[in-house]
Amino acid sequence: MFGMDATYNLNGGFKPTIKRFADLDGPDFFPTPAWATYALIDNEKFDGDIWECACGDGAMSKVLQKTGNRVFSSDLYDRGYGEVGHDFATTDRVFDNVITNPPYNSAEKFVRSGIEHSRKKFALLLRLAFLEGANRQKTIFSRNPPSRVWVFSERITFYPRGAVQKGTGTTAYAWFVWDKLAPPKTELKWLEPGYKRRYSGT
């Protein structure tokens, strides 16, 4: 259940949820704004099919289809789009590319599964703070560092489905891209500002 944040409306200004909370039982989720997905496909080329493995209501899948690649969509829960009931953390499927915005409480599981079940590229939309943490350094970044981290110059605002879209986000996000054809090093890159204005409403 959503509880109303007492600071949601301060001095006439609106603040979206401070953080995305764990989607434990499935009915609540945070669709990805179209402009955030456009920022990825404008800067990364994907050769072959694409799997959006936490597709929700299809917000990201619909943008990915504009690449001209075949896009397969699935989700563990029924949110009105794609194949329902498929658990990416235990999958045996393999695609050329995997692109998704993972559930808040499952990011590390998605990294491990994505590395194993993508042939070419694997891209996750994550908090920039995902780079932090001793455990991640030992279990993820020292063994399978991302090839590129694309930092957003503009803040992404995630709204629960049906929420009034006002205000701006308070958390920095980035696209983490594992490219299996790239050298084993990490490049830090910045996305140019303007995607939100250019693609909002698309």
N, C-alpha and C positions, 0 to 999 in steps of 0.2 A: 504494500500500500504506500501511496505517496502521502507524506506529512507536509503540511504547508510550512515553508520556511518563514520564520518570523521576520526575517530581514528581506523578504522577497520584494517588497515595495518600500523603498526608503526615499523620502523627500520627492515623491512623484516618479522615481526611477525604478525600473524593473531589473531584477537580477535573476538569470536562470539558475538552475541548480548548480551549487558550487562544484559538485563532483558527480560523476555517474556512479550509481550504486550497483551492487551486484544484482544481476537478474537471476534470482535463484529459482523462481517457480515459473518463469516463462512469459507471463502476460504483459510485462512492461519492458519496453526497450527504447533505444534512442536512435531513430533513423539518421543516416549520414546525409548532411546537406549535399546536394548535387555538386556544388562548386568545389567541395573538398575532393571528390573523386575526379573531377575534371583536372584539378591541379596535378594529380598523379599521372593520368594518361597523356597529358600534354608534355610531360617531362620524362616519362619512361615508356619505351616501346615494348610491346608484348607480342611475341611470336608464338602462334599456336592457340590452343583453347584456353579458356579461363574458367576457373571455378570460384564462385562466390559462395563460401561455405557457411556463412551466417547471414543469410540474405534478408532476414526480416520481412519487410513489406516490399522489397525489391528496389529500394531507392538507389542503392549502389549498382545493382545489376543492370538497371535501365540505362545508366550512364556508360557502363562498360560495354554494352551492346553497340555503342556508337563507334567503338574501335574497329568494328567489322569482324572481330573474332567471334567464334562460337562461345557462348557463355552458358555455363551450367550453374543453376542456383539451388541451394538447399539450406535447410535450417533444422535445428533440433525441435523447435516448436512451430506450431501452425500460426503464422502471422499473415496468411493470405497470399503467399507467393512462394514459388519453388517447391521442391520436394521436401516433404515434412518427415521428421523423425530420424534424420541422419546425423549421427554424432561425429563431428570432425575429429575429436580427440581419439576415437577408436576406429577410424576409417581404414579401409584397405584399398581405397581408390587412389589413383595417381593421375594428375593432370599436368599439362605443360606449365601452366601458371596458376597460382592461387592468390586471390586478392580479397581482403575482407577487413571489416571493422569488428574485432572480436568482442564477445561479452566481457564486461568489466572484470569479472572474477576468473577469467579463463585465459588471459593473455599468454602466460608462459606455456600452458598446454598447447595453445595454438601455434606458438613458435616451434615447439618440438615437432608437432605433427606436420606443420607446413613445410619444414625443411625436408622431412622424409617423403612427403607426398606431392612434391612439385618437381618437375623435370628441369625447368629453366629459371623461372623467377617466382618469388614468394613475397608479397607485399602486405604489411599490416599497418593499419592506422592506429597509433598508440600515443599515449601521453609522452611528451618529451622526457619526463622524469623516469620513464621505463629504462633509460640508460643508467640510472642509479641502482645501487644495491650490490652488496658483496656476494649474495647467492647467485644473482643473475650473472655477475662477472665470472663466477666459477663454472656455472652450469650452461650458460648460453654464449656470452660474448668472448670468452677465451677459446671456446671450441668452434663456434659457428657465428662469427661476427657478421652483422649485416654489411652488405656491400656499399649501400648508400643510405643516409638518413636525410630526408628532405624536411626541413623545418619550415613550418608555416609562418609567414610574416604577419598574417592576420589570425586572430583567434577564431576557432571554430566554436559555435554555440550549439550544444546538443540539447534538444527539447524532448521531453516525453511525448509520446503520440497524443495529439489532441490539445497540447498546451498552447497558450497564446505566445507567439514568438516576438518577444520584446527583449531589449537589453543585449549585452555581449558576454561572451564566456570569460572565465577567469583562469582557465587552464591552457597551457601550451601543448600543442600536438605536433606530430611529425609522421610522415610515411617512412617506415622501416622497410627497406628492400633487400632481400637476399637474392643475389644474381649468381647462379651457379657457373656462369661462363666468365665471370669477372675475377681478377686477382684477389687473393685472400687478404683484403684490407678494407677499411671503412673510410668512405668519403663523407664529410659533413657538408651539406648543401642547403641553400635557402631558396624557398619558393618566392617568386616575385609577388608583390602585393597586387591586388586588382582582381583576383579570381572571384572573390565574393560579389563584387559589383557586376562582373561580366556574366556570371552564370547563375546568380540568384534568380529564382523563378523559373529555371529551365526544367 
